[in-house]
Amino acid sequence: MDNYKIGNMDNKKFIMVVIIVTIVGLGGGYLLGQKIGYANAIADAKALKEEVVKKAAEDVAKATNPFQTTNPLEGVTANPFQDAAKKLNPFAE
C-alpha cells in the first residue's frame, strides 16, 4: 500500500514534483507581483506628483492676483480715437 504508482512515478516522487512545482510557482508569482506592483507604485507616484505641481501652480496664480481682477485693457481697440473721429465727423472715412 505504500507504493502507489501515478503514471510512471511513485507516490513519493509525485508528491516531491508537486511540492517543487508549487514552490517555483509561488516564487515566480511573488517576484512577478513585486515587479508589477513596483511599476504601478512608480506610476501612481508620478501622477500624484503632477497633480500636486498643478495644484501648487494654481495656488501661486491665485496668490499673485488675490482680488481676481480682470484685465483693464480688455476690449480696448488698437486706436481708441478712431471711434471718436467717426462720431465727430460722420463724413470722414
C-alpha distance (Angstrom), angle and dihedral (degrees) to the residues before:
residue distance angle dihedral
M1 . . .
D2 3.77 . .
N3 3.79 95.2 .
Y4 3.78 108.6 62.0
K5 3.79 113.6 167.0
I6 3.78 123.8 -141.6
G7 3.76 107.5 -168.7
N8 3.80 104.4 -47.8
M9 3.86 94.8 -26.4
D10 3.74 130.6 90.8
N11 3.78 119.5 -123.6
K12 3.83 93.8 -104.3
K13 3.79 93.4 49.9
F14 3.80 90.9 49.0
I15 3.79 91.8 51.7
M16 3.82 90.4 49.2
V17 3.82 91.2 50.7
V18 3.82 90.6 49.5
I19 3.82 91.3 49.2
I20 3.81 92.8 47.8
V21 3.82 92.8 47.2
T22 3.81 89.9 48.0
I23 3.81 92.8 50.2
V24 3.81 92.5 47.0
G25 3.81 91.1 46.8
L26 3.79 93.6 49.0
G27 3.80 91.9 46.2
G28 3.79 92.7 48.5
G29 3.80 91.8 46.3
Y30 3.80 90.8 49.7
L31 3.81 93.4 50.0
L32 3.81 92.7 45.5
G33 3.80 90.6 48.0
Q34 3.79 90.8 50.6
K35 3.80 91.8 50.8
I36 3.81 94.1 47.8
G37 3.80 91.9 41.9
Y38 3.79 91.0 51.8
A39 3.81 91.5 50.1
N40 3.82 90.8 49.5
A41 3.80 91.0 48.5
I42 3.81 91.2 52.1
A43 3.82 90.9 49.4
D44 3.82 91.2 48.8
A45 3.80 91.1 49.0
K46 3.82 91.7 51.2
A47 3.81 91.9 48.8
L48 3.80 91.1 48.8
K49 3.80 91.1 47.7
E50 3.83 91.7 51.6
E51 3.80 90.6 48.9
V52 3.81 91.9 50.3
V53 3.81 91.5 48.5
K54 3.82 91.1 49.7
K55 3.81 91.8 49.3
A56 3.81 91.3 47.6
A57 3.81 90.8 50.9
E58 3.80 90.7 51.2
D59 3.81 90.9 48.7
V60 3.80 91.4 50.4
A61 3.80 90.7 49.2
K62 3.80 90.5 52.0
A63 3.80 91.9 46.2
T64 3.80 92.6 54.1
N65 3.80 90.2 52.7
P66 3.82 104.3 35.9
F67 3.80 95.6 165.7
Q68 3.80 94.1 47.1
T69 3.79 91.0 -132.1
T70 3.75 120.3 -178.8
N71 3.77 126.1 -122.6
P72 3.83 107.8 -78.3
L73 3.81 90.5 -150.1
E74 3.77 93.7 55.2
G75 3.80 110.7 128.5
V76 3.82 94.6 12.8
T77 3.78 113.2 136.8
A78 3.80 124.3 -137.2
N79 3.82 92.7 -105.6
P80 3.82 112.1 25.7
F81 3.83 91.7 -177.4
Q82 3.80 92.0 64.0
D83 3.82 91.9 77.1
A84 3.82 90.9 47.2
A85 3.81 91.3 51.5
K86 3.81 91.0 52.9
K87 3.80 91.5 50.3
L88 3.79 94.3 47.3
N89 3.81 95.7 44.2
P90 3.81 111.8 26.5
F91 3.84 91.8 179.5
A92 3.82 94.8 58.7
E93 3.73 116.2 92.2
